[in-house]
Amino acid sequence: MAQHAFSVKSLNFYYGATRALSNITLEIEPHKVTALIGPSGCGKSTFLRCLNRMNDTIAGTRVDGRILLNGQDIYGPDMDVVALRQRVGMVFQKPNPFPQSIYDNVAFGPRVMGAVQDKKHLDEIVERSLTQAVLWEDVKDMLSENAMGLSLGQQQRLCIARVVAVEPEVILMDEATSALDPIATLHVEELIAELKKDYTIVIVTHNMQQAARVSDSTGLFWLGELVEFASTNGIFTRPQEELTEAYITGRMG
């Protein structure tokens, strides 16, 4: 039986004395898209940031429970957090390209990791990553130009290229299309469908139609708890919990 990409067991997360996540248990399958839905402030993004320990940067936070990445406890004493964030990349709500060339944005991670043999190898990584992000044809003749000159949709795909350049196992997307127009959103959704062939993807979205379109599994968060987690088709057509049905039909949330 294939190992789960993430296995989360009895996860609690605290901001100081406030418990933001309560007893979260779920399995995230490899090479699938998992969507996390729920109203604002329900814990979706907090949970997402637990998966690559981004919350470690916030003072006064603490975690109990376990998160296993391909069987390895990411909060264990032997976990290298820098290596973890290479294995579990993140794409944020607003595109955040570095104010430098398109080429240097994609090359940044491989250079920092020392994963580059020579200029030719780096060129290959940049082309492959931009191709995976469906951006190569748009930018191949302007790699030396400042990335800030790209459209928002192109900037977000560049950020995805920057993540895949370091060959992660998992890509986290925190409302990665909420700042984009409908056409750019469609491009990113099509890209997600392609990327899951090579990566495990976990997305947070406020857009239930998007969750229905792009994901294989969906979890509903509510007040820091995971109300229901099942196949996306099951969640949207045969929810087992009254709260899930109320949220999906717009009666709550």
N, C-alpha and C positions, 0 to 999 in steps of 0.2 A: 504494500500500500504506500502511495506517495506521501511524503512528509508534508505537513502543513507549512506554508511559508511563515505564518505567525500563529502561535498558539498562546492565547491570553487566558490566564486563569486567576479568578478572584482579584481583579485589579481594583485597587482604591487609590485615588489621587487627591492630595490636599494642597490647597493654597493657604498656608498658615494653619489656622484651626478649622477652616472651611473645607468640607469634603466636596470636591467637584465631580468625582466619579465614584460610583458605588458598585462594587462587586461585579465588575465587567468580566464576562467569560465568553469567548468566541474563538473560532478557528478561521483563519484567512487562507484560502486555497491558492496554490501557486498558479501563475499564468491565467489568472482570472481578474476581473474588475469587481472590487467590493465598494459599494456606495454607503456612506453614512448620512442619514437624513435626520431632520428634527428641527424644532424652532431655535432661534438665536439663543445662545447662552445655555444650551442643554448639555454641553460637554463634548460635542463632536470634534472640534478642533483641538481641545485639550487631549482627547484620546489619541488623535492623529499624531500629536507632538510627543506623546509617550512612546510611540513606536520607533522614534529615532533619538529619543532623549533630548529633544529641543527644549523641553521644560526645565532641564537641568540649569539653564541659564537664568531662571527666575528665582530670586532669593526666597527662601522660606517654603519652598515646595517639597513635598515628599511623596513617595510611592510605596505601597505594599501590594503583595501579589506577585505574579510572575508573567513575564512576556518572553516567550521563546522564539527566536528567529532561526528557522531551520534547526531546531533542537537546542540552540544555545541561549542561555539566559542573558538577555541584554542588560539586565541590572546586576549581573554577577560581578564579583570582584576582579575577574580576569578580562572583562570586556573593555576593549580599547574604543572609547567613544568616537574618536576621529575616524577610525576604521568603520565603526557602525554607521556613521553618517555618509560614508562613501557607499556602503552596502545598501543603505536606505536613504535614497535621495528625496528632496522635497521641492515642489513647485508651489509658489505662494499665490495669494489672491491677486495681487497686483504684480505685473511683470517687473522684475528687478535686475535688468542687465547692468553689467559694470559699465561705467562711462569710458569705454575703450573700444578697440576695433571688434568687429564681429568675430574675426579669427581668434583674437586674444580671449574673448569671452569663453569660447568653446575649449580653447587650449589650456585655460587656467587650471582646471582640476588635474588633468594628466601631468602638467608641469609640476604642480605642487607635490603630487604623489611620486614624482620621479619615475613615471611610467612610460617615459618617452626615450626611444633609442637614438633618434636623430630627427632632423627636419622633415625628411620624407615620411617617417613614421608618424610624426605629429600631423603632417598634412593629411595623411590617410585617416587618422582619428577624427580630425575636424570635418573632413568630407563625409565620412561614415555617419557621424553624429548629426550633422545637418541634414543628411539624406533621411535618416531615421525620423527626424523631426519635420520632415516634408518642407524643408526650408532651402535646401541646397540650390534648386533651380532659381529661386528668388534672389539669392545673395551671392552666387558663385563668382560673379564679376565685380563684387564690391566688398570683398572680405576685409579690406584694410580700412573701410569706412566705419565711423563711429556707430555703435549699436543703438545709440539713443535716437538715431534718425529713422529707425524702422517704425512701422505702424505698431500699435499696441498688440495686435494679434500676432504679428511677426516677432515682436519682442518676447511674447509668452512662448512661442515655439522655439525661440533662441534659448530661453531659460530651460526648456525641456531638453534641447540639444546639449546644453551645458551639464545637465544631470546625467544624461546617458553616456556622455564622453568618458565618465569614470566607471562605466559598466556596473551599475548597481544591480542588486537582486530585486529590489522593491522601489517603486516610485510612489510617493505620497503627493496628492494634489489637494490643497486647501482652497476650495472654491476657485479653482484656477481659471474659470471662464466668466466669473461674475463681473469683471471689469471690461469685458469684451462685447463687441457688437454681435448680432446674430450670425453673420457670415463667419467672423473669426471664431465664434463659439463652435459652429459646425465643423470648421477645420480642425479644431482641437479635439472634438468628439471623434471625428474620423481617425485622427492620430492615435487616440487612446485605443481604439479597436485594433489598430496595427501593432501598437507597442505591447499589448498583452501577449503577443506571440513570444516575446523575449523577456518580459518583465511581469512581476506581480504588481498590480496597481490598486491603491486605496484612495478613493476620492471622498471629500466632504462637499456636499452640494445642498443649496437651499432649493434647487430646481428639481422638483419631483419628476417632471417629464424627462429631464436629463438622466436622472438615476434610472428611470425605466428604459431609456434608450441605450445606455452604454454599459450598464453593470450586469454581472452575473448573480451577485448576492447583495442584499440590502439589509442594513440594520437601522432601526429607529431608536434614537436617543431621546430621552425625556427626563429633565431634571437630574441629569447625571447618571441615569440608569439606562441600561439597554433593555428596551421594552420587548423587542422582537428582532430576531435575526434569522433570515431564511433566504431561499432563492428569490431573486427579484420578481419573477413571475408569481411566485407564491405570495409574497408581500403585497403585491398590487392587485391580485385577483382573488386570493383566498387568505386574507390576514387572519391569524389565530387570536389576536388580542383586540378587544374593543377599542382601546386607545389608538392602535395602529389604523384601524378602519376609520376612526373619527379624524385622525390627522390626514390620512390620504384623501378622504372625501371633503376636507376643508371645514369640517365641523369644529375642529379644535386646532390651535396652533397658529 
